[in-house]
Amino acid sequence: QVQVVESGGGLVQPGGSLRLSCAASGFTFSIYVMSWYRQAPGKERELVASISSVGFRTNYADSVKGRFTISRDNAKNTVYLQMNSLKPEDTAVYYCHAQYWYNYWGQGTQVTVAS
């Protein structure tokens, strides 16, 4: 049974940090490209960051470059998103996504940046 479970969201003040985690099971995690997407109210879901299967290549949306870092631990079947210098416009539901032969999505975790 495939499971993709995000955690680590919450309420944080502008300028603060959060670390999201995505724990996966039920598929061969180490061969999948892993990504984080986000969707704000009334907006389309957008790609935030992605990381290749062994972690050598990463890709970021322009809006988060220099502030967010994606990483993975294939031994733990987990991908992370370290988010620093958070802004109110980063407020969204953040989703973990796995892509190779199939596409798998998590249920999302809410991130709210507000004072």
Disulfide bonds with the S-S distance in Angstrom:
Cys22-Cys96 2.10
